[in-house]
Protein backbone atom coordinates (compact mmCIF):
# COMPACT_ATOMS: atom_id res chain seq x y z
CA UNK A 1 0.00 0.00 0.00
CA UNK A 2 2.82 2.39 0.81
CA UNK A 3 4.49 1.77 -2.56
CA UNK A 4 1.23 2.54 -4.37
CA UNK A 5 0.89 5.80 -2.45
CA UNK A 6 4.54 6.61 -3.07
CA UNK A 7 4.21 6.00 -6.82
CA UNK A 8 1.09 8.18 -6.97
CA UNK A 9 2.92 10.95 -5.16
CA UNK A 10 5.92 10.72 -7.51
CA UNK A 11 3.62 10.72 -10.55
CA UNK A 12 1.78 13.81 -9.31
CA UNK A 13 5.05 15.60 -8.61
CA UNK A 14 6.50 14.80 -12.03
CA UNK A 15 3.27 15.76 -13.79
CA UNK A 16 3.14 19.15 -12.12
CA UNK A 17 6.84 19.73 -12.84
CA UNK A 18 6.40 18.93 -16.52
CA UNK A 19 3.38 21.24 -16.78
CA UNK A 20 5.36 24.03 -15.12
CA UNK A 21 8.30 23.43 -17.47
CA UNK A 22 6.07 23.55 -20.53
CA UNK A 23 4.17 26.67 -19.45
CA UNK A 24 7.17 28.65 -18.21
CA UNK A 25 8.96 29.17 -21.56
CA UNK A 26 5.85 30.74 -23.11
CA UNK A 27 5.77 33.46 -20.49
CA UNK A 28 9.51 34.04 -20.88
CA UNK A 29 9.25 34.21 -24.67
CA UNK A 30 6.47 36.77 -24.45
CA UNK A 31 8.57 38.91 -22.12
CA UNK A 32 11.65 38.59 -24.32
CA UNK A 33 9.64 39.32 -27.47
CA UNK A 34 8.19 42.51 -26.02
CA UNK A 35 11.63 43.74 -24.96
CA UNK A 36 13.14 42.82 -28.33
CA UNK A 37 10.50 44.76 -30.25
CA UNK A 38 11.32 47.84 -28.22
CA UNK A 39 15.05 47.47 -28.89
CA UNK A 40 14.64 46.51 -32.54
CA UNK A 41 13.12 49.83 -33.56
CA UNK A 42 15.04 51.06 -36.59
CA UNK A 43 17.07 54.20 -36.20
CA UNK A 44 15.61 57.34 -37.73
CA UNK A 45 18.30 57.50 -40.40
CA UNK A 46 20.50 54.63 -41.51
CA UNK A 47 23.93 55.19 -42.95
CA UNK A 48 24.45 53.87 -46.45
CA UNK A 49 27.57 52.17 -47.75
CA UNK A 50 29.14 53.69 -50.86
CA UNK A 51 30.22 50.87 -53.16
CA UNK A 52 32.85 53.09 -54.78
CA UNK A 53 34.38 54.42 -51.58
CA UNK A 54 34.09 51.71 -48.94
CA UNK A 55 37.05 49.52 -48.11
CA UNK A 56 36.81 45.75 -47.63
CA UNK A 57 36.53 45.99 -43.84
CA UNK A 58 33.58 48.39 -44.07
CA UNK A 59 31.80 46.23 -46.63
CA UNK A 60 32.28 43.16 -44.46
CA UNK A 61 31.07 44.91 -41.31
CA UNK A 62 28.05 46.73 -42.74
CA UNK A 63 26.58 44.28 -45.26
CA UNK A 64 24.72 41.07 -44.47
CA UNK A 65 26.10 37.94 -46.07
CA UNK A 66 29.40 39.59 -47.02
CA UNK A 67 32.46 38.00 -45.49
CA UNK A 68 36.12 38.75 -45.97
CA UNK A 69 36.43 36.96 -49.32
CA UNK A 70 33.37 38.64 -50.88
CA UNK A 71 34.38 42.06 -49.57
CA UNK A 72 37.83 41.62 -51.11
CA UNK A 73 36.19 40.47 -54.37
CA UNK A 74 34.08 43.65 -54.48
CA UNK A 75 37.15 45.85 -53.98
CA UNK A 76 39.12 43.86 -56.58
CA UNK A 77 36.27 44.16 -59.10
CA UNK A 78 36.10 47.92 -58.49
CA UNK A 79 39.86 48.28 -58.96
CA UNK A 80 39.95 46.26 -62.20
CA UNK A 81 36.71 47.53 -63.81
CA UNK A 82 36.45 51.06 -62.47
CA UNK A 83 33.78 52.48 -60.18
CA UNK A 84 30.32 50.94 -59.97
CA UNK A 85 27.73 52.76 -62.08
CA UNK A 86 24.76 51.24 -60.25
CA UNK A 87 24.01 49.01 -57.28
CA UNK A 88 22.82 46.29 -59.68
CA UNK A 89 26.34 46.05 -61.13
CA UNK A 90 27.28 44.30 -57.88
CA UNK A 91 25.80 41.13 -59.43
CA UNK A 92 28.84 41.02 -61.72
CA UNK A 93 31.11 40.31 -58.74
CA UNK A 94 31.84 36.61 -58.30
CA UNK A 95 30.00 35.23 -55.26
CA UNK A 96 27.35 37.96 -55.11
CA UNK A 97 23.89 36.76 -56.08
CA UNK A 98 20.43 38.25 -56.21
CA UNK A 99 19.63 37.21 -52.64
CA UNK A 100 22.62 39.03 -51.16
CA UNK A 101 21.95 42.08 -53.31
CA UNK A 102 18.29 42.28 -52.31
CA UNK A 103 19.13 41.79 -48.63
CA UNK A 104 21.51 44.77 -48.76
CA UNK A 105 19.90 47.01 -51.41
CA UNK A 106 18.63 49.58 -48.90
CA UNK A 107 22.10 49.87 -47.34
CA UNK A 108 23.94 50.47 -50.62
CA UNK A 109 24.54 53.53 -52.73
CA UNK A 110 26.79 54.51 -55.62
CA UNK A 111 28.40 57.95 -55.58
N, C-alpha and C positions, 0 to 999 in steps of 0.2 A: 504494500500500500504506500509506503514511504517513497519507493522508487517511482511509482506512478505520479505521485504528487510532485516529486522533484522534477521529473521529465516535463510535466505540465508547466511548472514554474520556469524552467529553462526555455521551453518553447515560447511562452508569453514574453519573456525578456528579450529573446532573439527577434521575435516578431516586431515588438515595439522599437527595437534598435534599428531594424531594417527600414521600418516606416520613417523613422526620424532621419536616417541617412538618405533616403530617397527624397524626402520633402525639403531637407535643408539646402541642397544645392540650388533649388529653384529660387528660394528667397535670396540667396547670395548672388545668383546671376542677375536677378532683377535689380539689386542694389548696385552691382558692378556696371550693368548696362546703363542705368540712369547717370552714374558718375562719368562713364565714358562719353555719353552723348553731350554732356556739358563740356568736357575737355576737348572733344573732337570738333568743336565749332571751327569752321575755317577762318583764317585771318582775313581781315578786311581787304587786304591787298597782297597778292602773292607775287614774289619775285620771279621773273622769267629768266631762263637760261638762253643766252645768245649762242647759237651754234657756231658762229664765226669768231667769237671772242673767248669762249670758255676753254679752259685747259682740261686735260684728261681727268684730273682729280675732281674738278667741279662737276663735270659731266657724270662721273661715277657717283658722287655724293648726292646730287640733286635729282637724278632721273631714276625712275623705277625700272628694274630689269637690266640696267647697264652696269656691268662689272668693269674690272680693270681692262680686260682684253677688248671689250666693245668700245670703251671710252678711248683707248689708244687707237682703235680702228677708225673711229670718227675723226680724230685729230690727223691721222695719217691720210685719210681720204681728203680732208680739207687742204692739207699741205700739197698733195699731189694733183688735185683737180681744181684748186682755187676755192674761194668762199662759196658757201651754200647760197643758192638763189631763192630757195623756198624750203619750208620745213619738210615737204614731201620728198625732197631730194635725199633725205636721210635714208630712204629705202634702198638707195644705191650702195650703201655701206654694207659690207659683208657681215652677216650676223644680226642685222636689224630687220625685223619683219613688221608686218602691218599691226600686229598686236602690241608690240613695244611702242611703235609710233603713236597709235591711238591712245595708249595708256599715258603717254607723256605729252600729247599735242598741246594741252593747255599750258604746259610749263615751258614750251619752246618758243623761240622767236628768232628771226633772221634780220640782222642789222647790216 
